[in-house]
Amino acid sequence: MRAPRFAAVLFDLDGTLADSARDITLALEFALADVGVHTEHPVHRLVDGSPLEAIFALAAPESTAAEFERFASAYRARYEVLGHRNTRLYPGVRETLEALSLLRPGPWLAVATAKRSVTARSVCRHLGIEQHFRAIEGTAGTRIPPKPAPDLLHLLRRRCESPPERCLLVGDTLRDVLAGKAAGMRTAAATWGHGRREELIHAKPDHVLEDLEDLLPLLNDG
């Protein structure tokens, strides 16, 4: 069998593989209340793939660094208590990952997220997909800037030892598409997640996916 078109496929997690919006919203509501923030924005609309720093800055623009640290601690504690009980895989994700893992030779698969790495691994384990990935890495709690910065993608690309043009970044937000482009990778916009479709299309990703199963013919195209 010929080698797949892409040597590596990097996936965003929330909004791309996992529908985790309910758990994130509940944890945000708890944490914002804990620090006494009453945001004008509906909390569920803050769940857009952004890191906690960006979410809190939007919800509480006059906040201090100390308030953010309290907020972040409360959020993570509540999120852990929830135990991913409301998080589900999007339709077709499990089947697509299983199909990709059966390819010989197959692409190197990884998760690149704004979550903490340990949290992302816990989510993937809970959903029964951890075994499909060679790496599951996040930027929260590290010095690596979150997407749209390409730093995490560069790190994963070096780990899989593939040239950027043979790597595909699959994500549901503008942050994902911009990060993939900045890293010199090909990009695939996942239209079912947190991002706005028109915003994703305007960013000119290399591919537009209506569901994750669209990825399979894409890997063997050309």
C-alpha atoms as an extended CHARMM CRD file, in Angstrom:
* protein
*
       222  EXT
         1         1  MET       CA              0.0000000000        0.0000000000        0.0000000000  PROA      1               0.0000000000
         2         2  ARG       CA              1.3000000000        3.4570000000       -0.8700000000  PROA      2               0.0000000000
         3         3  ALA       CA              2.2330000000        5.8850000000        1.8780000000  PROA      3               0.0000000000
         4         4  PRO       CA             -0.5410000000        8.2960000000        2.9620000000  PROA      4               0.0000000000
         5         5  ARG       CA             -0.5080000000       11.8000000000        1.5400000000  PROA      5               0.0000000000
         6         6  PHE       CA              0.3470000000       13.2160000000        4.9740000000  PROA      6               0.0000000000
         7         7  ALA       CA              3.0240000000       11.7210000000        7.1910000000  PROA      7               0.0000000000
         8         8  ALA       CA              1.4840000000       13.2800000000       10.3100000000  PROA      8               0.0000000000
         9         9  VAL       CA             -1.9690000000       14.4730000000       11.3200000000  PROA      9               0.0000000000
        10        10  LEU       CA             -2.2900000000       16.8030000000       14.3160000000  PROA      10              0.0000000000
        11        11  PHE       CA             -5.7260000000       17.2760000000       15.8580000000  PROA      11              0.0000000000
        12        12  ASP       CA             -7.1360000000       19.9450000000       18.0900000000  PROA      12              0.0000000000
        13        13  LEU       CA             -9.1370000000       18.3560000000       20.9290000000  PROA      13              0.0000000000
        14        14  ASP       CA            -12.0720000000       20.4640000000       22.1650000000  PROA      14              0.0000000000
        15        15  GLY       CA            -14.5320000000       21.1270000000       19.3480000000  PROA      15              0.0000000000
        16        16  THR       CA            -12.6750000000       18.8740000000       16.9220000000  PROA      16              0.0000000000
        17        17  LEU       CA            -12.5240000000       15.4130000000       18.4720000000  PROA      17              0.0000000000
        18        18  ALA       CA            -14.4340000000       15.9870000000       21.7050000000  PROA      18              0.0000000000
        19        19  ASP       CA            -17.7150000000       17.7860000000       22.3210000000  PROA      19              0.0000000000
        20        20  SER       CA            -16.6990000000       19.0580000000       25.7430000000  PROA      20              0.0000000000
        21        21  ALA       CA            -18.5610000000       22.3770000000       25.7380000000  PROA      21              0.0000000000
        22        22  ARG       CA            -20.9530000000       21.4410000000       28.5580000000  PROA      22              0.0000000000
        23        23  ASP       CA            -18.1900000000       20.4580000000       30.9990000000  PROA      23              0.0000000000
        24        24  ILE       CA            -16.1560000000       23.5490000000       30.1320000000  PROA      24              0.0000000000
        25        25  THR       CA            -19.1950000000       25.8150000000       30.5410000000  PROA      25              0.0000000000
        26        26  LEU       CA            -20.0580000000       24.3510000000       33.9470000000  PROA      26              0.0000000000
        27        27  ALA       CA            -16.4690000000       24.7650000000       35.1530000000  PROA      27              0.0000000000
        28        28  LEU       CA            -16.3520000000       28.3520000000       33.8510000000  PROA      28              0.0000000000
        29        29  GLU       CA            -19.6070000000       29.2460000000       35.5860000000  PROA      29              0.0000000000
        30        30  PHE       CA            -18.2780000000       27.9010000000       38.8700000000  PROA      30              0.0000000000
        31        31  ALA       CA            -14.9120000000       29.6490000000       38.5480000000  PROA      31              0.0000000000
        32        32  LEU       CA            -16.3610000000       33.0170000000       37.5250000000  PROA      32              0.0000000000
        33        33  ALA       CA            -18.7410000000       32.9050000000       40.4720000000  PROA      33              0.0000000000
        34        34  ASP       CA            -15.8400000000       31.9840000000       42.7520000000  PROA      34              0.0000000000
        35        35  VAL       CA            -14.0070000000       35.1990000000       41.8800000000  PROA      35              0.0000000000
        36        36  GLY       CA            -17.1950000000       37.2720000000       41.8430000000  PROA      36              0.0000000000
        37        37  VAL       CA            -17.2550000000       38.0070000000       38.1270000000  PROA      37              0.0000000000
        38        38  HSD       CA            -20.6420000000       38.6540000000       36.5180000000  PROA      38              0.0000000000
        39        39  THR       CA            -19.8770000000       38.7670000000       32.8120000000  PROA      39              0.0000000000
        40        40  GLU       CA            -22.1280000000       40.3950000000       30.2240000000  PROA      40              0.0000000000
        41        41  HSD       CA            -21.3450000000       37.5370000000       27.8580000000  PROA      41              0.0000000000
        42        42  PRO       CA            -23.3720000000       34.3040000000       28.0330000000  PROA      42              0.0000000000
        43        43  VAL       CA            -20.8790000000       31.8700000000       29.5330000000  PROA      43              0.0000000000
        44        44  HSD       CA            -21.4860000000       29.1670000000       26.9500000000  PROA      44              0.0000000000
        45        45  ARG       CA            -20.4330000000       31.6350000000       24.2500000000  PROA      45              0.0000000000
        46        46  LEU       CA            -17.0440000000       32.0290000000       25.8960000000  PROA      46              0.0000000000
        47        47  VAL       CA            -16.3260000000       28.4030000000       25.0110000000  PROA      47              0.0000000000
        48        48  ASP       CA            -14.6390000000       28.9530000000       21.6680000000  PROA      48              0.0000000000
        49        49  GLY       CA            -11.3560000000       27.0770000000       21.8690000000  PROA      49              0.0000000000
        50        50  SER       CA             -9.5120000000       29.9440000000       23.5000000000  PROA      50              0.0000000000
        51        51  PRO       CA             -7.0870000000       29.3850000000       26.3980000000  PROA      51              0.0000000000
        52        52  LEU       CA             -8.2630000000       30.3010000000       29.8930000000  PROA      52              0.0000000000
        53        53  GLU       CA             -6.2620000000       33.5470000000       29.8420000000  PROA      53              0.0000000000
        54        54  ALA       CA             -8.1880000000       34.8090000000       26.8100000000  PROA      54              0.0000000000
        55        55  ILE       CA            -11.5580000000       33.6820000000       28.1750000000  PROA      55              0.0000000000
        56        56  PHE       CA            -10.9930000000       35.4410000000       31.5050000000  PROA      56              0.0000000000
        57        57  ALA       CA             -9.7230000000       38.5990000000       29.8200000000  PROA      57              0.0000000000
        58        58  LEU       CA            -12.9740000000       38.7810000000       27.8390000000  PROA      58              0.0000000000
        59        59  ALA       CA            -15.1800000000       37.9700000000       30.8160000000  PROA      59              0.0000000000
        60        60  ALA       CA            -13.3590000000       40.2890000000       33.2360000000  PROA      60              0.0000000000
        61        61  PRO       CA            -11.3120000000       42.8790000000       31.3030000000  PROA      61              0.0000000000
        62        62  GLU       CA            -10.4270000000       44.8560000000       34.4510000000  PROA      62              0.0000000000
        63        63  SER       CA             -9.1760000000       41.8250000000       36.3750000000  PROA      63              0.0000000000
        64        64  THR       CA             -5.7760000000       41.4030000000       37.9750000000  PROA      64              0.0000000000
        65        65  ALA       CA             -3.2280000000       38.6180000000       37.5800000000  PROA      65              0.0000000000
        66        66  ALA       CA             -4.0530000000       37.3990000000       41.0790000000  PROA      66              0.0000000000
        67        67  GLU       CA             -7.7530000000       37.1730000000       40.1850000000  PROA      67              0.0000000000
        68        68  PHE       CA             -6.8990000000       35.1830000000       37.0950000000  PROA      68              0.0000000000
        69        69  GLU       CA             -4.8260000000       32.7240000000       39.1170000000  PROA      69              0.0000000000
        70        70  ARG       CA             -7.7180000000       32.2270000000       41.5250000000  PROA      70              0.0000000000
        71        71  PHE       CA            -10.1060000000       31.8070000000       38.5990000000  PROA      71              0.0000000000
        72        72  ALA       CA             -7.8270000000       29.3010000000       36.8610000000  PROA      72              0.0000000000
        73        73  SER       CA             -7.3960000000       27.2450000000       40.0270000000  PROA      73              0.0000000000
        74        74  ALA       CA            -11.1510000000       27.1830000000       40.6300000000  PROA      74              0.0000000000
        75        75  TYR       CA            -11.8010000000       26.2380000000       37.0080000000  PROA      75              0.0000000000
        76        76  ARG       CA             -9.3480000000       23.3550000000       36.9950000000  PROA      76              0.0000000000
        77        77  ALA       CA            -10.5780000000       22.0200000000       40.3210000000  PROA      77              0.0000000000
        78        78  ARG       CA            -14.2030000000       22.0710000000       39.1460000000  PROA      78              0.0000000000
        79        79  TYR       CA            -13.3470000000       20.6070000000       35.7450000000  PROA      79              0.0000000000
        80        80  GLU       CA            -11.5680000000       17.7200000000       37.4530000000  PROA      80              0.0000000000
        81        81  VAL       CA            -14.5540000000       17.0940000000       39.7370000000  PROA      81              0.0000000000
        82        82  LEU       CA            -16.8570000000       16.9140000000       36.7200000000  PROA      82              0.0000000000
        83        83  GLY       CA            -14.7420000000       14.0300000000       35.4400000000  PROA      83              0.0000000000
        84        84  HSD       CA            -15.6350000000       14.6090000000       31.7680000000  PROA      84              0.0000000000
        85        85  ARG       CA            -19.1050000000       13.2390000000       32.5020000000  PROA      85              0.0000000000
        86        86  ASN       CA            -20.7250000000       15.4310000000       29.8340000000  PROA      86              0.0000000000
        87        87  THR       CA            -17.9680000000       15.0750000000       27.2230000000  PROA      87              0.0000000000
        88        88  ARG       CA            -18.5940000000       12.9650000000       24.1280000000  PROA      88              0.0000000000
        89        89  LEU       CA            -16.8460000000       12.1780000000       20.8860000000  PROA      89              0.0000000000
        90        90  TYR       CA            -18.2700000000       13.8190000000       17.8050000000  PROA      90              0.0000000000
        91        91  PRO       CA            -19.9050000000       11.4180000000       15.3160000000  PROA      91              0.0000000000
        92        92  GLY       CA            -17.3930000000        9.5200000000       13.2050000000  PROA      92              0.0000000000
        93        93  VAL       CA            -14.3620000000       10.3460000000       15.3550000000  PROA      93              0.0000000000
        94        94  ARG       CA            -13.8500000000        6.9010000000       16.8400000000  PROA      94              0.0000000000
        95        95  GLU       CA            -14.3200000000        5.1880000000       13.4900000000  PROA      95              0.0000000000
        96        96  THR       CA            -11.9530000000        7.5790000000       11.7220000000  PROA      96              0.0000000000
        97        97  LEU       CA             -9.1800000000        7.1880000000       14.2960000000  PROA      97              0.0000000000
        98        98  GLU       CA             -9.5150000000        3.4120000000       14.1800000000  PROA      98              0.0000000000
        99        99  ALA       CA             -9.2920000000        3.4580000000       10.3870000000  PROA      99              0.0000000000
       100       100  LEU       CA             -6.2180000000        5.7000000000       10.4700000000  PROA      100             0.0000000000
       101       101  SER       CA             -4.5330000000        3.4450000000       13.0240000000  PROA      101             0.0000000000
       102       102  LEU       CA             -5.0330000000        0.4400000000       10.7410000000  PROA      102             0.0000000000
       103       103  LEU       CA             -3.2760000000        2.0230000000        7.7500000000  PROA      103             0.0000000000
       104       104  ARG       CA              0.1000000000        0.4650000000        6.8970000000  PROA      104             0.0000000000
       105       105  PRO       CA              2.0650000000        2.6250000000        6.5670000000  PROA      105             0.0000000000
       106       106  GLY       CA             -0.0360000000        5.0310000000        8.5420000000  PROA      106             0.0000000000
       107       107  PRO       CA              0.2910000000        8.6860000000        9.5500000000  PROA      107             0.0000000000
       108       108  TRP       CA              1.7740000000        9.7570000000       12.8850000000  PROA      108             0.0000000000
       109       109  LEU       CA             -1.1720000000       11.0050000000       14.9520000000  PROA      109             0.0000000000
       110       110  ALA       CA             -1.0560000000       13.6120000000       17.7120000000  PROA      110             0.0000000000
       111       111  VAL       CA             -3.2520000000       15.9830000000       19.7060000000  PROA      111             0.0000000000
       112       112  ALA       CA             -2.2990000000       19.6730000000       19.9950000000  PROA      112             0.0000000000
       113       113  THR       CA             -4.5110000000       21.5720000000       22.4400000000  PROA      113             0.0000000000
       114       114  ALA       CA             -4.7440000000       24.6200000000       24.6690000000  PROA      114             0.0000000000
       115       115  LYS       CA             -5.4660000000       22.3320000000       27.6360000000  PROA      115             0.0000000000
       116       116  ARG       CA             -2.8280000000       21.0660000000       30.0440000000  PROA      116             0.0000000000
       117       117  SER       CA             -1.2160000000       17.9450000000       28.6350000000  PROA      117             0.0000000000
       118       118  VAL       CA             -2.2490000000       15.8330000000       31.6240000000  PROA      118             0.0000000000
       119       119  THR       CA             -5.8580000000       16.9900000000       31.2710000000  PROA      119             0.0000000000
       120       120  ALA       CA             -5.9090000000       16.3130000000       27.5400000000  PROA      120             0.0000000000
       121       121  ARG       CA             -4.6030000000       12.7920000000       28.1280000000  PROA      121             0.0000000000
       122       122  SER       CA             -7.2860000000       12.2570000000       30.7570000000  PROA      122             0.0000000000
       123       123  VAL       CA             -9.9970000000       13.3400000000       28.3010000000  PROA      123             0.0000000000
       124       124  CYS       CA             -8.6610000000       11.0480000000       25.5820000000  PROA      124             0.0000000000
       125       125  ARG       CA             -8.4180000000        8.1620000000       28.0430000000  PROA      125             0.0000000000
       126       126  HSD       CA            -11.9830000000        8.7660000000       29.2250000000  PROA      126             0.0000000000
       127       127  LEU       CA            -13.2050000000        8.7360000000       25.6250000000  PROA      127             0.0000000000
       128       128  GLY       CA            -11.2340000000        5.5920000000       24.7560000000  PROA      128             0.0000000000
       129       129  ILE       CA             -9.0420000000        7.1430000000       22.0610000000  PROA      129             0.0000000000
       130       130  GLU       CA             -5.7250000000        7.7310000000       23.8630000000  PROA      130             0.0000000000
       131       131  GLN       CA             -4.0960000000        4.6810000000       22.2780000000  PROA      131             0.0000000000
       132       132  HSD       CA             -4.3880000000        6.1310000000       18.7700000000  PROA      132             0.0000000000
       133       133  PHE       CA             -1.9800000000        9.0120000000       19.4160000000  PROA      133             0.0000000000
       134       134  ARG       CA              1.7960000000        9.0650000000       19.5200000000  PROA      134             0.0000000000
       135       135  ALA       CA              1.6700000000       12.3570000000       21.4110000000  PROA      135             0.0000000000
       136       136  ILE       CA             -0.9600000000       14.3350000000       23.3350000000  PROA      136             0.0000000000
       137       137  GLU       CA              0.3690000000       17.7670000000       24.2330000000  PROA      137             0.0000000000
       138       138  GLY       CA             -1.0660000000       21.0650000000       25.4460000000  PROA      138             0.0000000000
       139       139  THR       CA              0.1760000000       24.5650000000       26.1170000000  PROA      139             0.0000000000
       140       140  ALA       CA             -1.5860000000       25.3900000000       29.4260000000  PROA      140             0.0000000000
       141       141  GLY       CA              0.7880000000       25.3440000000       32.3730000000  PROA      141             0.0000000000
       142       142  THR       CA              3.8420000000       25.6480000000       30.1050000000  PROA      142             0.0000000000
       143       143  ARG       CA              5.8800000000       28.4510000000       28.5730000000  PROA      143             0.0000000000
       144       144  ILE       CA              4.6760000000       27.4400000000       25.1190000000  PROA      144             0.0000000000
       145       145  PRO       CA              2.3290000000       30.1260000000       23.7530000000  PROA      145             0.0000000000
       146       146  PRO       CA             -1.1080000000       28.8280000000       22.7400000000  PROA      146             0.0000000000
       147       147  LYS       CA             -2.4150000000       28.7140000000       19.1960000000  PROA      147             0.0000000000
       148       148  PRO       CA             -2.4610000000       30.7200000000       16.9430000000  PROA      148             0.0000000000
       149       149  ALA       CA              1.2390000000       30.6870000000       17.7980000000  PROA      149             0.0000000000
       150       150  PRO       CA              2.8180000000       27.7410000000       15.9580000000  PROA      150             0.0000000000
       151       151  ASP       CA              5.2480000000       26.7260000000       18.7210000000  PROA      151             0.0000000000
       152       152  LEU       CA              3.4170000000       23.5780000000       19.8600000000  PROA      152             0.0000000000
       153       153  LEU       CA              3.0220000000       22.4500000000       16.2630000000  PROA      153             0.0000000000
       154       154  HSD       CA              6.7370000000       22.9650000000       15.6350000000  PROA      154             0.0000000000
       155       155  LEU       CA              7.4970000000       20.8650000000       18.7190000000  PROA      155             0.0000000000
       156       156  LEU       CA              5.2960000000       18.0030000000       17.5170000000  PROA      156             0.0000000000
       157       157  ARG       CA              6.6310000000       18.2190000000       13.9750000000  PROA      157             0.0000000000
       158       158  ARG       CA             10.1810000000       17.8600000000       15.2200000000  PROA      158             0.0000000000
       159       159  ARG       CA              9.1070000000       14.8690000000       17.2810000000  PROA      159             0.0000000000
       160       160  CYS       CA              7.5900000000       13.0680000000       14.3000000000  PROA      160             0.0000000000
       161       161  GLU       CA             10.5370000000       14.0710000000       12.0790000000  PROA      161             0.0000000000
       162       162  SER       CA              8.3610000000       15.0520000000        9.1080000000  PROA      162             0.0000000000
       163       163  PRO       CA              8.6430000000       18.1540000000        6.9250000000  PROA      163             0.0000000000
       164       164  PRO       CA              5.8810000000       20.7000000000        7.6120000000  PROA      164             0.0000000000
       165       165  GLU       CA              4.3170000000       20.3420000000        4.1640000000  PROA      165             0.0000000000
       166       166  ARG       CA              3.6220000000       16.6710000000        4.9340000000  PROA      166             0.0000000000
       167       167  CYS       CA              1.8330000000       17.5270000000        8.1810000000  PROA      167             0.0000000000
       168       168  LEU       CA             -1.8800000000       18.2770000000        8.3970000000  PROA      168             0.0000000000
       169       169  LEU       CA             -3.4460000000       20.2960000000       11.2320000000  PROA      169             0.0000000000
       170       170  VAL       CA             -7.1430000000       19.5640000000       11.8200000000  PROA      170             0.0000000000
       171       171  GLY       CA             -8.9930000000       22.0990000000       13.9770000000  PROA      171             0.0000000000
       172       172  ASP       CA            -12.3200000000       23.8290000000       14.4470000000  PROA      172             0.0000000000
       173       173  THR       CA            -11.2950000000       27.4350000000       15.1390000000  PROA      173             0.0000000000
       174       174  LEU       CA             -9.5050000000       30.3010000000       13.4680000000  PROA      174             0.0000000000
       175       175  ARG       CA             -6.7050000000       29.8360000000       16.0170000000  PROA      175             0.0000000000
       176       176  ASP       CA             -6.1040000000       26.3330000000       14.6550000000  PROA      176             0.0000000000
       177       177  VAL       CA             -6.0390000000       27.3400000000       11.0040000000  PROA      177             0.0000000000
       178       178  LEU       CA             -3.7230000000       30.2760000000       11.6450000000  PROA      178             0.0000000000
       179       179  ALA       CA             -1.3760000000       28.1480000000       13.7610000000  PROA      179             0.0000000000
       180       180  GLY       CA             -1.1740000000       25.4830000000       11.0790000000  PROA      180             0.0000000000
       181       181  LYS       CA             -0.4040000000       28.0500000000        8.3970000000  PROA      181             0.0000000000
       182       182  ALA       CA              2.2330000000       29.7170000000       10.5740000000  PROA      182             0.0000000000
       183       183  ALA       CA              3.8680000000       26.3270000000       11.0950000000  PROA      183             0.0000000000
       184       184  GLY       CA              3.9990000000       25.7350000000        7.3310000000  PROA      184             0.0000000000
       185       185  MET       CA              1.5510000000       22.8330000000        7.5930000000  PROA      185             0.0000000000
       186       186  ARG       CA             -1.5120000000       22.0450000000        5.5240000000  PROA      186             0.0000000000
       187       187  THR       CA             -4.7520000000       22.8480000000        7.3110000000  PROA      187             0.0000000000
       188       188  ALA       CA             -8.1970000000       21.2640000000        7.4840000000  PROA      188             0.0000000000
       189       189  ALA       CA            -11.0850000000       23.2060000000        9.0330000000  PROA      189             0.0000000000
       190       190  ALA       CA            -13.5100000000       21.1540000000       11.1180000000  PROA      190             0.0000000000
       191       191  THR       CA            -16.8670000000       22.8600000000       10.5860000000  PROA      191             0.0000000000
       192       192  TRP       CA            -18.7840000000       21.1230000000       13.4060000000  PROA      192             0.0000000000
       193       193  GLY       CA            -17.0200000000       22.6280000000       16.4180000000  PROA      193             0.0000000000
       194       194  HSD       CA            -16.6720000000       25.9420000000       18.2310000000  PROA      194             0.0000000000
       195       195  GLY       CA            -15.5540000000       28.1060000000       15.3270000000  PROA      195             0.0000000000
       196       196  ARG       CA            -17.7840000000       30.0710000000       12.9790000000  PROA      196             0.0000000000
       197       197  ARG       CA            -17.9390000000       28.4950000000        9.5320000000  PROA      197             0.0000000000
       198       198  GLU       CA            -17.6650000000       31.7960000000        7.6470000000  PROA      198             0.0000000000
       199       199  GLU       CA            -14.6100000000       32.7790000000        9.6900000000  PROA      199             0.0000000000
       200       200  LEU       CA            -12.9550000000       29.4410000000        8.9770000000  PROA      200             0.0000000000
       201       201  ILE       CA            -13.6390000000       29.6610000000        5.2450000000  PROA      201             0.0000000000
       202       202  HSD       CA            -12.3490000000       33.2420000000        5.1330000000  PROA      202             0.0000000000
       203       203  ALA       CA             -9.0420000000       32.0280000000        6.5940000000  PROA      203             0.0000000000
       204       204  LYS       CA             -8.5780000000       29.8670000000        3.4790000000  PROA      204             0.0000000000
       205       205  PRO       CA             -7.7400000000       26.4700000000        4.9810000000  PROA      205             0.0000000000
       206       206  ASP       CA             -6.4030000000       23.9400000000        2.5050000000  PROA      206             0.0000000000
       207       207  HSD       CA             -9.3620000000       21.6640000000        3.1700000000  PROA      207             0.0000000000
       208       208  VAL       CA            -12.8320000000       21.9700000000        4.6800000000  PROA      208             0.0000000000
       209       209  LEU       CA            -14.2750000000       18.9680000000        6.5070000000  PROA      209             0.0000000000
       210       210  GLU       CA            -17.9970000000       18.4790000000        7.1180000000  PROA      210             0.0000000000
       211       211  ASP       CA            -17.2770000000       15.5540000000        9.4470000000  PROA      211             0.0000000000
       212       212  LEU       CA            -14.0900000000       13.8010000000       10.4750000000  PROA      212             0.0000000000
       213       213  GLU       CA            -14.7040000000       10.8620000000        8.1560000000  PROA      213             0.0000000000
       214       214  ASP       CA            -13.9820000000       13.2660000000        5.2590000000  PROA      214             0.0000000000
       215       215  LEU       CA            -10.3600000000       12.9710000000        6.3640000000  PROA      215             0.0000000000
       216       216  LEU       CA             -9.9610000000        9.3880000000        5.1160000000  PROA      216             0.0000000000
       217       217  PRO       CA            -10.2320000000       10.0150000000        1.3600000000  PROA      217             0.0000000000
       218       218  LEU       CA             -8.2260000000       13.2030000000        1.8160000000  PROA      218             0.0000000000
       219       219  LEU       CA             -5.2030000000       11.2750000000        3.0950000000  PROA      219             0.0000000000
       220       220  ASN       CA             -5.1500000000        9.0500000000        0.0060000000  PROA      220             0.0000000000
       221       221  ASP       CA             -5.9330000000       11.8040000000       -2.4990000000  PROA      221             0.0000000000
       222       222  GLY       CA             -3.0880000000       12.4310000000       -4.8730000000  PROA      222             0.0000000000
